[in-house]
């Protein structure tokens, strides 16, 4: 049975009675393995957390599974700064709290960890923040000299994530921090290819201004150039931008196709007309 959320002084009084009756402070629920400390931290109940820590509740107890496993991680993901401070003062073991705070946009908590000596490049913080459109956190991390070209397990940079999501302000922020517009991921795709495939014309403009390689073609059989990606998906404005920037409409993909043949196969009439007139 899961312990109920502890919200007010009456529940704190009940908890005191239970502890005085020698209730196990670290008893877990059977479903997720949640302790009273984890539940209270997740709900932001400062006085309850303080009381449980004074009664030597295990500060590093973790749930059975899930991305938030400990009280500290729950507090950081939910943005409960006062609870987070208490747990840090109690020497809670560090885990995924930095990345969780970045992904949820809790700039104050991210700053707290940075001031405590946490590496700005730890736990995929910048990628998590970018992928969640957390501009304030991205700005904070970049000001703290985060690596703008850090990659995830697929070789994708924050710039690629921002381009894929169509977040113009985020892409501009990263480019101003000197993010490399020519980096390719493990499959050979760049931020420009991703933006072109999704028809994000404003981002394509920014990346072209940043001199992204317009002819990059990955090694996979289904790889495409930025122009091919735009043509495949019928993004007329984006295809026009790329042609104006000098994209090679006659370049072949790994199977011998061109932007024109690919657009023809997909019935993109306006794109076919554009390519024939170019």
N, C-alpha and C positions, 0 to 999 in steps of 0.2 A: 504493500500500500504506500503510495507516494505521500511524503510529508506535505501538508498544506502550506500555501504561502503565508509568511508571518508578517502581518501588516501593521499592527498597532500595539500599544502598551499592554492591552489585555492579553494578547497572544504572547508577548514577551514574559508577562507574569506567569502564564501557563507553562511556558518553556522553563522558567526558573524552577517551578514546582516539579516538573518532570526530571530535571537534572538533579535536584535535591533528592529525588526518589531513585537516583542512580540509573536513570535512563542512559542508554548508550548514545553519546553525542555523535558518533560516526555511523549510526545505523543507516543502512541504505534502503531505498525502495527496491522492490523486486524487478520493476520494469526497466529502469534506466540506470540504476545504481546511484541515484542522487542522494546526497546527504543533506541534513538541515543547513549546513554552511553553504553548500552549493546552491540550494534553493533560495536562501536568503540573499546571497550575493547576486543571483540572477534578478531578483526583484528589487534590489537596491535598498534593503533594510539595514541601514548603518548600525543602529543600536543592537539589533539582533546579531549581526556579524561580530560586533565588538564583544558581546556577551559570550558567544560561542568560542571565540578565540581565547578569551579569558579562562574559559573552561577547558582549554586545551583540545578543542576540536581539531581534527587533522586538516591542516591548511592545504595539503597537497592531495587530498582524496580526489579521485577522478571518477567520472561516470563510466559505464561499460563501453559506450561508443558515442560517436557524434563528433562534430567539429569543435564544440565547446565541451571540454572534458573536466576542467577544474573550476573552482570558485573564482580564481583570478581571471581565467579566460571568459567566464560568463560575465563578470563585472566589466571587463574591457569591451566585450562585444555589445553589451547593453548600454554602455556609456555612463556607468555609475562611478564617478570619479572618487567620491569619499570612501566608498567600499574598496575600490582599487588601492587607495593609499593605505588603508588598514591592512590589507592582505600583503602588500609589498613590505610594510613595516614588520609584518609577522614572518618575513623571509619566505614568502610563497615561492615555490619553484617556478622559474620562467618557462614559458611554453610558446603557444601560438598567439598570445595576447596582442602582440604588436601588429601582426597581419590582420587580426580580427578588428582591431580598432581602426586601422587604415581602411579596411573594406567597408566599415560602417560609417566612416566619415567623422569619427570622434577626434577632432584635431587637438583638443585639450589633453586627451589621454595619450595621443601620439607624442605630443610635446613633453608630457610628463616622463615618458619612457626615454625619449632622446636626452632629456636633461639628466636622467639617471644613468646614462652611458650606453643605452641600447644602440646597436649599429643601425644606421639609417638604411642600410641595404638588407637588413634581415627579414626573413619570413615573407619574402615577396611583397613587401608593403606597397611599393610604388605601383606594381602591376595590379594588386588588389584594388588600390584606390582609383587607378585609371579605369579599370574594368567595371567599377561601380559609379563612375562619374562623380568622384569626390574631389572637386577642384581645390577646395581649401586645403585638404590633406596633401594633394599632389604639390601644391605651391609650397607648403611647409617642408615637405621632403626634398624638393629641389633646392630650396633655400639652404637646407642642411647638407647640400652636396650629395644627394643620392645619385647613383649611377643611372643616368637617363636611358642607357641602353641595356639595362639588366634584362635577362631573358627568363621565360618560364620553361617548363620541361619540353615544350614543343618549339623552343627557339624564338618565341614571339616576344617582342619588346613592348614597353608601354605605348610607344607610338603606333605600333600595329594594332593594339587593342583600341586605342582612341580612334584610329582611322576606320576600323571595322564597325565601331559603334556609331560613327558619324558625328562625333563630338568635336565640332570645329574649335571651340575654345580650348579644349584639352590638347588637341593637336598643336594649336598655336603655342600654348604654354610649353609643351615639350620641345618644340622646334626652337623656341627662344632660349631654352636651356641646352641647346646644341645637340639634341637627339639626332642620331644618324639616320637620315631618310633613305639610305641605300641598303641597310641591313636586310638580309633575307632569313626567313625562318627555316626550320628543318626540311620543309617541303619545297623551299625555293621561292616562296611568295614574299613580297615586300608590302610595306604600308600602302604604297601607291596601287599595287595590284588589288589589295583588299578594298580600298576606297573606290577604285574604278568598278570592280565587280558589283558593288552595292550602290553605285550611282551617286556617291557623295561628291558632287561636283566642286563644292567650295573647298573641301579637303584636298581634292586632286589639284586644285589651283595652288594651294599652300605647298604641297609636296613638290610640285613642278618648280615653284619658286625656290624651294630648298634644294633643287637639283637632284631629285630622286632619279635613279636610273630608269629611264622610260622603256628600255628594251629587255629588262631582266626576264629570263625564262627559266623556271625551275627544271630539275632533272626528271620529274615524274611524267608518266605518259599522259596524265591529264593536266599538266602544267600549262599555264597561259601567260601571255604578256598582259600588261594593263589594258592595252587596246582590245585585245581578244576578250578579256573579261568584261569590259564595258559593252562590246558588241554582242557577246553571248546573251547578255541580259537586257538588251534593248535600251541601254542608257545613252540616248542620243546626245545630250549636252556634254556628257563626260567623254564620249567618243570624239566629239568635235574638238574639245579642249586638247585631247591627246594628239589628234591629227595636226592641229595648229602648232603644237609643240614639237612636231617632227617625228611622231611615232611612225614606224615602218609598217604600212598596211600589208605589205607582201611578205613579212617575216613568217616562217613556218613554225608550227608547234612540233612536239615530239612525234606526232603521227603524220606530219606532212600537211596539215591544214593551215589555212590562213584566216585572218579576221573575216574576210569576205565569205569563204566557204563555211566557216562556223556560223556566221550570221544567217547565211542562206539556209543551212540545215535547220535552223531554229525558227525560220519564218519571220525574221526581223526585217521587214520590208523597208522601213525608213533608214535603218542602218545600212542595208545593202545599197540604197540610193546614195547615201552619204559617202560610202567607200568608193563607189563607182565614179562619183563626181570629184573625189579628192585627187 
